[in-house]
Amino acid sequence: MAKNSHRNGGSAKSYYRLHLYVAGITTRSQRALKNIKDICHDQLEGRYDLQVTDIFQSPEKVADAGVVATPTLIKTSPPPLRRFIGDLSDTEKIVRGLAITETD
């Protein structure tokens, strides 16, 4: 959902839809999950939906999403669609890539 205008002329904050694909409970997968949860808590409190899929538990979802490596984070909303591969430890890069701004 993109920013919407309010009747008073202001704008609503964007709601983020994120999907993290992991491969089991590896250290790298756990680190990616912790990192994205921290980012969401610090930057998007109350404005995000985070789904986590273990590709070993739901392999059919991998092909549909086009995931070729794990962990992979996919942002589907607000547009544009973005993909991040790795443990998401470069917080500044992820926040920039998600296009989270101070006014957002």
C-alpha positions as a Python dict, from the first residue, in 0.01 Angstrom:
ca = {
    (1, 'M'): (0, 0, 0),
    (2, 'A'): (147, 333, -100),
    (3, 'K'): (116, 653, 94),
    (4, 'N'): (-241, 778, 103),
    (5, 'S'): (-357, 1134, 149),
    (6, 'H'): (-571, 1220, 447),
    (7, 'R'): (-853, 1468, 434),
    (8, 'N'): (-646, 1717, 633),
    (9, 'G'): (-375, 1721, 365),
    (10, 'G'): (-125, 1498, 547),
    (11, 'S'): (-14, 1157, 433),
    (12, 'A'): (-44, 817, 594),
    (13, 'K'): (270, 621, 665),
    (14, 'S'): (348, 330, 434),
    (15, 'Y'): (263, -24, 541),
    (16, 'Y'): (536, -276, 462),
    (17, 'R'): (479, -635, 352),
    (18, 'L'): (795, -843, 391),
    (19, 'H'): (864, -1211, 333),
    (20, 'L'): (1178, -1380, 461),
    (21, 'Y'): (1282, -1714, 313),
    (22, 'V'): (1522, -1921, 524),
    (23, 'A'): (1673, -2269, 498),
    (24, 'G'): (1619, -2444, 828),
    (25, 'I'): (1750, -2316, 1159),
    (26, 'T'): (2103, -2238, 1051),
    (27, 'T'): (2304, -1964, 1219),
    (28, 'R'): (2273, -1750, 906),
    (29, 'S'): (1894, -1795, 892),
    (30, 'Q'): (1855, -1713, 1261),
    (31, 'R'): (2075, -1404, 1221),
    (32, 'A'): (1869, -1283, 924),
    (33, 'L'): (1545, -1331, 1118),
    (34, 'K'): (1680, -1145, 1421),
    (35, 'N'): (1814, -862, 1205),
    (36, 'I'): (1489, -804, 1015),
    (37, 'K'): (1285, -824, 1335),
    (38, 'D'): (1513, -561, 1491),
    (39, 'I'): (1480, -336, 1186),
    (40, 'C'): (1102, -373, 1184),
    (41, 'H'): (1077, -304, 1558),
    (42, 'D'): (1304, 2, 1540),
    (43, 'Q'): (1186, 151, 1210),
    (44, 'L'): (837, 17, 1128),
    (45, 'E'): (660, -46, 1458),
    (46, 'G'): (296, -130, 1384),
    (47, 'R'): (338, -77, 1010),
    (48, 'Y'): (459, -411, 879),
    (49, 'D'): (362, -768, 809),
    (50, 'L'): (653, -1013, 819),
    (51, 'Q'): (606, -1367, 693),
    (52, 'V'): (880, -1624, 736),
    (53, 'T'): (899, -1937, 522),
    (54, 'D'): (1139, -2223, 579),
    (55, 'I'): (1210, -2356, 229),
    (56, 'F'): (1256, -2708, 369),
    (57, 'Q'): (903, -2699, 515),
    (58, 'S'): (736, -2533, 212),
    (59, 'P'): (949, -2600, -99),
    (60, 'E'): (657, -2521, -332),
    (61, 'K'): (666, -2155, -225),
    (62, 'V'): (1029, -2114, -333),
    (63, 'A'): (968, -2151, -706),
    (64, 'D'): (665, -1922, -696),
    (65, 'A'): (870, -1649, -527),
    (66, 'G'): (1176, -1696, -747),
    (67, 'V'): (1406, -1752, -450),
    (68, 'V'): (1749, -1882, -560),
    (69, 'A'): (1946, -1835, -236),
    (70, 'T'): (1870, -1812, 133),
    (71, 'P'): (1815, -1618, 341),
    (72, 'T'): (1622, -1392, 105),
    (73, 'L'): (1402, -1101, 212),
    (74, 'I'): (1141, -981, -36),
    (75, 'K'): (958, -650, 9),
    (76, 'T'): (632, -657, -187),
    (77, 'S'): (475, -340, -53),
    (78, 'P'): (509, -49, -87),
    (79, 'P'): (634, -70, -447),
    (80, 'P'): (879, -129, -596),
    (81, 'L'): (943, -494, -517),
    (82, 'R'): (1288, -541, -362),
    (83, 'R'): (1502, -845, -279),
    (84, 'F'): (1783, -874, -27),
    (85, 'I'): (2002, -1182, 2),
    (86, 'G'): (2213, -1263, 307),
    (87, 'D'): (2191, -1228, 682),
    (88, 'L'): (2068, -865, 663),
    (89, 'S'): (2342, -750, 899),
    (90, 'D'): (2411, -426, 710),
    (91, 'T'): (2121, -244, 874),
    (92, 'E'): (2182, 89, 701),
    (93, 'K'): (2183, -78, 358),
    (94, 'I'): (1860, -266, 435),
    (95, 'V'): (1683, 46, 566),
    (96, 'R'): (1791, 238, 254),
    (97, 'G'): (1685, -51, 30),
    (98, 'L'): (1346, -72, 197),
    (99, 'A'): (1316, 305, 136),
    (100, 'I'): (1233, 381, 500),
    (101, 'T'): (1266, 753, 560),
    (102, 'E'): (1246, 973, 867),
    (103, 'T'): (906, 1104, 757),
    (104, 'D'): (780, 756, 672),
}
